[in-house]
């Protein structure tokens, strides 16, 4: 999927797709992530994602095990990876989910995310605790469908928000990716209708 295709590259796109996130990963290694889906709109679940950087002549060729068992999604490996491909794999699944939930088409959602990252993403500098110390992070937030001309057809998912948290101090550069659909106006609590989060867990060397 191409999420960085126009001439002028935004700060958000640079941080997400044009940064060498894997420069702090010494192959061979496996980056492990936890995935969690919650919210009252659908049944939640917990699963895992593993990004493998093999120790070979092509040290940046990576493969992914995205979920396990019946939920497992097969994605092709990626050669000469620099930006962390887990971002693209996460977004590709998210786009398929939007297609399933709304009846829309994947190219439409893919374009909406790309345009939002190019023109309306909010980038903030902050800090968080990682491995017992404070580290600098960049937090990128977009709401791709909030002003969409087809908002009515997208329905309750039009307010879906994406939050990417990146740090050079985290192996692979990606601390977390979170999406959420806020609760309906007038709801008695602030629990999102659907929330999905991919979070870095650890790096295992020599795998």
C-alpha positions in Angstrom: 0.0 0.0 0.0 1.3 3.5 -0.8 0.5 6.0 1.9 3.1 8.6 0.9 2.5 9.4 -2.8 2.3 13.1 -3.3 5.1 15.5 -4.1 5.2 17.5 -0.9 5.9 15.2 2.0 4.5 16.2 5.4 6.2 15.9 8.8 3.8 13.1 9.7 4.5 11.1 6.6 8.2 11.6 7.1 8.1 10.4 10.7 5.9 7.4 9.8 7.2 6.1 6.5 10.5 7.9 5.6 12.4 7.3 8.8 14.8 4.5 9.3 13.0 3.0 12.3 14.9 -0.3 12.1 18.4 1.3 12.4 18.4 0.4 16.1 17.5 -3.2 15.5 20.5 -5.6 15.1 19.6 -8.6 13.0 18.7 -11.3 13.6 15.9 -10.2 15.9 12.1 -10.4 16.4 10.1 -7.4 17.5 7.0 -8.5 19.5 3.8 -6.5 19.8 0.6 -7.0 21.7 -2.7 -6.3 20.0 -5.9 -5.6 22.0 -9.4 -4.9 20.7 -12.0 -3.6 23.1 -15.4 -1.7 23.1 -19.1 -2.5 23.2 -19.6 -2.4 19.4 -18.0 -5.8 18.7 -16.4 -8.7 20.6 -12.9 -7.9 21.7 -9.8 -10.0 21.6 -6.1 -10.1 22.4 -3.5 -11.4 20.0 0.1 -10.9 19.0 2.1 -9.5 16.1 5.8 -10.4 15.5 8.1 -8.7 13.0 11.1 -10.7 12.1 14.4 -9.1 10.9 16.5 -12.1 9.9 20.3 -12.3 10.1 21.2 -12.7 6.4 23.0 -10.9 3.6 19.8 -8.9 3.1 19.6 -7.8 6.8 16.6 -5.5 6.2 14.3 -8.1 4.7 11.5 -8.6 7.1 8.5 -10.8 7.5 5.5 -10.6 9.8 3.3 -13.0 11.8 0.2 -10.9 12.1 -2.1 -12.6 14.7 -2.4 -16.3 15.4 -4.7 -19.2 14.7 -8.0 -18.4 12.9 -7.3 -14.7 13.0 -3.9 -15.0 11.3 -3.4 -12.6 8.3 -0.8 -13.4 5.7 1.2 -10.5 4.4 4.2 -10.6 2.0 7.7 -10.0 3.3 9.4 -6.7 2.6 12.9 -6.3 1.3 15.2 -3.4 2.1 12.9 -2.2 4.9 13.8 0.9 6.8 10.6 2.4 8.0 9.0 -0.2 10.3 6.6 -2.2 8.2 4.4 -3.0 11.2 2.8 0.4 10.6 1.8 -0.5 7.0 0.5 -3.9 8.1 -1.6 -2.4 10.9 -3.1 0.1 8.5 -3.8 -2.4 5.8 -5.8 -4.5 8.3 -7.5 -1.4 9.6 -8.6 -0.5 6.0 -10.0 -3.9 5.5 -11.9 -3.6 8.7 -13.4 -0.2 7.6 -14.4 -1.9 4.4 -16.1 -4.7 6.4 -17.8 -2.3 8.9 -19.1 0.3 6.4 -19.5 -1.4 3.1 -17.0 1.1 1.5 -14.0 0.2 -0.6 -10.4 -0.1 0.5 -9.0 2.4 -2.0 -11.3 5.1 -0.7 -10.2 4.6 2.9 -6.5 4.3 1.9 -6.7 7.6 0.1 -8.5 9.3 3.0 -5.7 8.2 5.4 -3.0 9.3 3.0 -4.6 12.8 2.6 -5.1 13.2 6.3 -1.5 12.4 7.0 -0.5 14.9 4.3 -2.7 17.8 5.3 -4.3 17.6 8.7 -2.1 15.4 11.0 -1.3 16.8 14.4 2.3 16.1 15.5 3.2 16.6 19.2 6.4 16.1 21.1 6.0 14.5 24.5 7.7 12.0 26.8 6.7 8.6 28.3 8.2 6.0 30.5 9.9 3.1 28.8 12.1 0.5 30.5 12.1 2.6 33.6 13.2 5.9 32.1 11.6 8.9 30.4 12.1 8.9 26.6 11.2 11.4 23.9 8.3 10.5 21.6 6.4 12.0 18.7 2.7 11.5 18.7 0.9 11.8 15.4 -2.9 12.1 15.5 -5.3 12.1 12.5 -9.1 11.8 12.0 -9.3 10.9 8.3 -13.1 10.8 7.9 -14.3 13.7 10.1 -14.9 16.1 7.2 -15.5 13.4 4.6 -18.1 14.3 2.0 -19.5 10.7 2.5 -19.6 11.0 6.2 -23.2 9.9 6.4 -22.4 6.6 4.7 -19.4 6.0 7.0 -21.8 6.6 9.9 -20.5 6.3 13.4 -17.0 5.4 12.1 -16.6 8.9 10.6 -15.1 10.1 13.9 -12.5 7.3 14.0 -9.1 8.6 15.3 -5.6 7.3 14.7 -2.8 7.9 17.1 0.8 6.8 16.3 3.4 7.0 19.0 7.0 6.8 17.8 10.3 7.0 19.6 13.9 6.4 18.5 14.5 4.9 22.0 12.1 2.0 21.3 13.5 -0.9 19.2 11.9 -0.6 15.8 10.8 3.0 16.5 7.1 2.2 17.1 5.9 2.4 20.7 2.2 2.0 19.9 -0.5 2.5 17.3 -4.1 3.2 18.6 -7.4 3.7 16.8 -10.7 4.4 18.5 -14.2 5.4 17.6 -15.5 7.7 20.3 -18.7 6.8 22.2 -21.9 8.3 20.8 -23.0 11.7 21.8 -25.0 11.6 25.0 -23.5 8.3 26.1 -23.3 7.7 29.9 -19.5 6.9 29.7 -16.5 7.8 27.6 -15.6 4.2 26.6 -14.9 4.1 22.9 -17.3 2.1 20.7 -14.2 0.3 19.3 -10.6 0.7 20.4 -7.7 -1.2 18.9 -4.1 -0.8 20.1 -0.8 -2.3 19.0 1.9 -1.9 21.6 5.6 -2.8 21.6 6.4 -5.5 24.1 10.1 -6.6 23.5 12.8 -7.4 21.1 14.2 -10.9 21.1 17.7 -11.2 19.6 19.0 -14.1 17.6 15.7 -15.3 16.1 
